[in-house]
Amino acid sequence: MINTKNRLYFKSYSYRMLQYKVVGEDTNYGLASVGVSAERKLERPCGVWLKNLLGSIAFTNLLIKRIHLIVLIFISPAHLFAQNDTTGIIRDFAKKNFVQPYIGSFNRSFHFISKEKSSPLYNLKLAPNAALFAGVSFKYKKLSMNIEVAVPNTSKVPSRSTAVRAYSKFIHYFHKNWGVSGFISWNKGLLMQVPFPSMYADRNDLRMFTFGAHFYSIFNGRKFSYTAANSMAKLQTKSKGSFIIMTTPLFRKLSTKVGIIPDSLRQFHFNGANDPSRSLQFISLQCRPGYIYNIIFKEGKYFFAPAIYAGAGTELHTFKTDSQQHTDLNLSTGYRMKITTGINSNNYYLSLEYLADNTTTYLNKTTIKNTYTEISVNLGFRF
């Protein structure tokens, strides 16, 4: 299913694997019985054999207990909600068309944190002028449309009091074993949070351009439906989950004619240069393995689908001032948590979605945290 969205403000998704290691000990058993009597030569092997047998039994019992513990912690939640495998786990709805009104709220911030100073006075926090959003999605045969607007009088700063604006567009397509979610956004100005007193100041000099895509590799597409767990486009009748790898190539450029970092903070950020920072550009690639499990009740009518992704990547950054240009590689880490729950029936669907996403960039003297949270309610009618 293809789904496109237009946003009149900034709302883009920028995006650890559980590791364990079993360490074993090799034990060498040796016999040294030179010079002992013939009687002791007959008794010693029997004693060693009995000792090894008892040790093996004790080790086997300990191993069984550990296996039971692992099953209890990691396997029992899936076993509790899963049913026997049968055909027809993933089903299409007879009614292919829908109209879906929705409403929600989001918050995004770019937090420039100095590694040299612990006080928040040395940090810089930028954000779009976020507001409640409402819209409607419509699909009829091959025609798909989406209209969305910001709810008046709900933004951080009243629109009439600031020139900060943002525009974005999204497109999504998911198949059984893979999916892609593309995004592009343009920010004309950002808000700068002033800590004391807590308020927002306009940074109309800033411009930010972002585009990229999330590519999803779904390992269990035969028994698990990503679209059933997220957009209710299909019906999943049994509790199943899947490992997913989310790979995100992204380009982002932040520029200004004044300086990204205020004059008094420049020596504590980036490479410490006192020249105004004119632009900061990233070309990044991040990989986040994750797992999603769709818990099903009453053959799919009710569902609860939590998901978590975590990973790392690399970024090629270019930092420009009036007198220099610096290009190098840096590390980035990130995680994403999403919970979708609701009702998915033949005639209508209702869902509540919560998303939390965090990406951290490590750049010389600065740690940049890009955080995003969203909560939304969706009500769709099939026809």
Secondary structure as the mmCIF struct_conf table of DSSP 4:
data_model
#
loop_
_struct_conf.conf_type_id
_struct_conf.id
_struct_conf.beg_label_comp_id
_struct_conf.beg_label_asym_id
_struct_conf.beg_label_seq_id
_struct_conf.end_label_comp_id
_struct_conf.end_label_asym_id
_struct_conf.end_label_seq_id
STRN STRN1 ILE A 2 ARG A 7
BEND BEND1 LEU A 8 TYR A 9
TURN_TY1_P TURN_TY1_P1 VAL A 34 GLY A 35
HELX_RH_AL_P HELX_RH_AL_P1 ALA A 38 ILE A 70
HELX_RH_PI_P HELX_RH_PI_P1 VAL A 71 ILE A 75
HELX_RH_AL_P HELX_RH_AL_P2 SER A 76 PHE A 81
BEND BEND2 THR A 87 THR A 87
BEND BEND3 ILE A 89 ILE A 89
STRN STRN2 ILE A 90 ARG A 91
BEND BEND4 ALA A 94 ALA A 94
STRN STRN3 PHE A 98 SER A 114
BEND BEND5 LYS A 115 GLU A 116
BEND BEND6 SER A 119 SER A 119
HELX_RH_3T_P HELX_RH_3T_P1 PRO A 120 TYR A 122
STRN STRN4 LEU A 124 ALA A 127
STRN STRN5 PHE A 133 TYR A 140
TURN_TY1_P TURN_TY1_P2 LYS A 141 LYS A 142
STRN STRN6 LEU A 143 ALA A 150
HELX_LH_PP_P HELX_LH_PP_P1 VAL A 151 VAL A 151
TURN_TY1_P TURN_TY1_P3 PRO A 152 ASN A 153
BEND BEND7 SER A 155 VAL A 157
HELX_RH_3T_P HELX_RH_3T_P2 SER A 159 SER A 161
STRN STRN7 ARG A 165 PHE A 174
BEND BEND8 LYS A 176 ASN A 177
STRN STRN8 TRP A 178 VAL A 194
TURN_TY1_P TURN_TY1_P4 PRO A 195 SER A 198
STRN STRN9 MET A 199 ILE A 218
TURN_TY1_P TURN_TY1_P5 PHE A 219 LYS A 223
HELX_RH_AL_P HELX_RH_AL_P3 TYR A 226 ASN A 230
TURN_TY1_P TURN_TY1_P6 SER A 231 SER A 231
BEND BEND9 ALA A 233 LYS A 234
STRN STRN10 LEU A 235 GLN A 236
BEND BEND10 LYS A 238 LYS A 238
STRN STRN11 LYS A 240 SER A 255
BEND BEND11 LYS A 257 VAL A 258
BEND BEND12 ILE A 260 ILE A 261
HELX_RH_3T_P HELX_RH_3T_P3 ASP A 263 PHE A 268
BEND BEND13 HIS A 269 HIS A 269
TURN_TY1_P TURN_TY1_P7 PHE A 270 ASN A 271
BEND BEND14 ASP A 275 ASP A 275
STRN STRN12 SER A 277 PHE A 297
TURN_TY1_P TURN_TY1_P8 LYS A 298 LYS A 301
STRN STRN13 TYR A 302 THR A 321
BEND BEND15 ASP A 322 SER A 323
STRN STRN14 GLN A 325 ASN A 344
BEND BEND16 ASN A 346 ASN A 347
STRN STRN15 TYR A 348 LEU A 363
TURN_TY1_P TURN_TY1_P9 ASN A 364 LYS A 365
STRN STRN16 THR A 366 ARG A 382
#
